[in-house]
Amino acid sequence: MIHLSEEQLQIIRIHAQKTYPEECCGILLGHLSDGGKTVVKVMSTENVWEGDTTADFPGDRQEYSKRRRYAIAPQVMLQAQKQARAQNMEIVGFYHSHPDYQAIPSEFDRLYAWPKYSYIIVAVENGISTNVNSWCLDATDLFQPEKICNLGEKL
């Protein structure tokens, strides 16, 4: 389970709409507990996916544009980790958008996901955010739905 405020969810939705038709991305800072993950800060980041990166992956180059892929710069990840530690938090997850596609993880998302983290995906249809879902890898490296809670209520 992941806990977000309505304001945090709005930050994610607005970021997804502003970057449409490309994918947005960001980092979720907060706390882990027996009750799940609690987001304290949403850190919007730039999608730094580059066309040159496509040489590392098979398939159609168009499929691997910023319209279908995202990357967070390593220095931004390091900065987020340092900021989280300085504030007694940790990285609890990431978010990104799926322009004109469902809020479900792709095979690419699964292959490059890390265990323990939440992965929030926002569907953006024609520039308007629609569904928001969260996912977490299970012990067999498959994504399972993760409940999103706001003040104890399911969004």
N, C-alpha and C positions, 0 to 999 in steps of 0.2 A: 504494500500500500504506500502511496506517496501523497503527502499533504501539501497543497498549494493554496494560497489565498486567491480570491477572485481577481485582485489587482495583479498578482503574478501571472495568472492565466491570461489576463488581458495584455500584458507586456508581450507574452509569447505570440498571441494571436495577431497583435498589431505588427510585430516584427515580421511574421509570416506574410501578412498582406502587403507590407511595404516592399518586400523583396520579390514578390510575385512578378514574373513567372519563374524566377529562380528559387532554389531552396534557400531557406534561412537556416541558421544554426546558432546554438548557444549552450552555455554551461549552467548547471543548477548547483548552487552551493547550499549546504545546510547540515543537518544532523541525521545520523542513523540511530535507531532505537528498536526495541522489541516491537513497537507499534508501527514500524516501517520507516520511511524517510520523510523528513520535514524540510521543505525548501525555505530558506531564509532569504536568499538572493538569487535573482535571475540575471545572468550575465549574457547579454546579447553580444554575439561575435560576428565577424565578417566571414563569409563563405570564401575561402581562399583556394577552392578547387581549381586546378589549372588544366588546360587541355593537354599539356605535356605529360601529365600524370596518366593519361589514358593508355600510353604505351605499355604500362605495367598490367593492364587488364585486357582480357580477350573481348571481342565483340565490336559492336558499332560505336564509332567515336561519338556520334550524336547522343547516344544513350548515356555517355559519361560526361555530359556537360553540366554546368551549374544548375540546369533545369532538372537534372536527375541525380545529382551527387552533391555532397558537401564535404568540406574539410575545415578543421579549425587549426590555425597555425600553431606549431609546437611552442613557440615563445608565448602565445596567448594561454595555452594550457598550463605552462609553467607559472606564468603570472597568476592565473586563477588558483592554482594549487598553493602558491605562496600567500596569496590574499586570504584564502580559506584558513590556512594554518594560523596566520596572524590573528584571526578573529575566532579561533577555536571552532572552526567548521571544517568540512571536507567537501570534496566534489561528490555529489550524490547521484548525478545524472546529467543527461544532455537532452537537447531538443532539436528538432529540425522539422521542416515542412515538406509536404508532398504536393507540389503544384498539379492540379487537375488529376489527382489520384487519391485513393483512400488513405486513411490514417492507420495503415497496417505496415509492418516492416517488410522491406524487400529482402530477397536473398542476400543482396550486397550488404544491407544493413545488418543482417545476422552474421555474416562472415567477418565483419569488422567491429562487431560489438564486444564489449568486455563484460565479464560476469560482475554481479553485484549492483551495477548501475541501472538506473531507470532511463528509459529512452522514450521521451514524449514525442509523438508525431502529430502534426497538425495538417489536416487536409485543407487545401485552399482551392476552391472551385471558382474559376473566372475572377480571381482577385479577392474573393471573400472567404475568410476562414469558416470552416464548417465543423467537422468532427475533430475532437482531440482525444487521443488515446495514449496510454502509457504501457510500456512493455519492459520485461526483464527476462534475461536468459535464465533457463533452468539448468539443472545438473547435466543435461544432455546437449547443451548449447542450442536449445530451441527457445524461441521467444514465447513467453506466456503473457496474457493480459495482466496488467497491474491496475488495481483500483485507484482512481484519482479521487481524493477527498478534499472537501473544503468545509472547514468547521464541523467535521464529522459527518457531512452529508456527501453522497455521491454526486459528482457533477453530471 
